Amino acid sequence: MNITLRQAIHQRVQNKTPEELKEVIEDSIGGEEKVLPGLGVLFEIIWQHTEASTQDTLVETLKAHLP
């Protein structure tokens, strides 16, 4: 069975509670670089299901914290 990275990440986090999802994110931040694609997949899900005004806020937050 061949699955994509996106599918693997989706399978890893499906049926998790909000607390468990937060833990997955927090454990990945600042960790090894190999977890970054997983965070990217999670961010993609958030982005695709967020209103434009919230997307603008996320972009402003990102911009404010870039060197």
C-alpha positions as CSV (number, residue, x, y, z in Angstrom):
1,M,0.0,0.0,0.0
2,N,1.4,3.3,-1.1
3,I,0.2,6.4,0.7
4,T,1.3,10.0,0.3
5,L,2.8,12.1,3.1
6,R,-0.4,14.0,3.4
7,Q,-2.4,10.8,3.8
8,A,0.0,9.5,6.4
9,I,-0.3,12.8,8.4
10,H,-4.1,12.8,8.1
11,Q,-4.2,9.2,9.4
12,R,-1.8,10.1,12.3
13,V,-4.1,12.8,13.6
14,Q,-7.6,11.7,12.7
15,N,-9.7,11.0,15.7
16,K,-7.4,12.9,18.1
17,T,-8.9,15.2,20.7
18,P,-8.2,18.9,20.5
19,E,-5.7,18.5,23.4
20,E,-3.9,15.7,21.5
21,L,-3.8,17.7,18.4
22,K,-2.2,20.6,20.3
23,E,0.3,18.2,21.8
24,V,1.3,16.9,18.3
25,I,1.8,20.5,17.2
26,E,3.8,21.6,20.3
27,D,5.9,18.5,20.2
28,S,6.8,19.1,16.5
29,I,7.7,22.8,16.9
30,G,11.4,23.3,17.5
31,G,12.0,19.6,17.0
32,E,13.8,17.8,14.2
33,E,13.5,19.0,10.7
34,K,11.9,15.8,9.6
35,V,8.7,16.8,11.3
36,L,8.4,20.1,9.4
37,P,6.5,18.6,6.5
38,G,3.9,17.3,9.0
39,L,3.4,20.8,10.3
40,G,3.1,22.0,6.8
41,V,0.3,19.5,6.1
42,L,-1.5,20.6,9.3
43,F,-1.1,24.2,8.4
44,E,-2.5,23.5,5.0
45,I,-5.6,22.1,6.6
46,I,-6.0,25.1,8.8
47,W,-5.4,27.5,5.9
48,Q,-8.0,25.8,3.7
49,H,-10.7,26.0,6.3
50,T,-10.1,29.5,7.7
51,E,-11.8,32.7,6.7
52,A,-9.9,35.3,4.7
53,S,-9.8,37.7,7.7
54,T,-8.1,35.0,9.9
55,Q,-5.7,34.2,7.1
56,D,-4.8,37.9,7.0
57,T,-4.2,37.8,10.8
58,L,-2.0,34.7,10.4
59,V,0.1,36.4,7.7
60,E,0.5,39.5,9.8
61,T,1.6,37.4,12.7
62,L,4.1,35.6,10.6
63,K,5.4,38.9,9.0
64,A,5.8,40.5,12.5
65,H,8.0,37.6,13.7
66,L,10.3,37.2,10.7
67,P,13.7,38.6,10.9
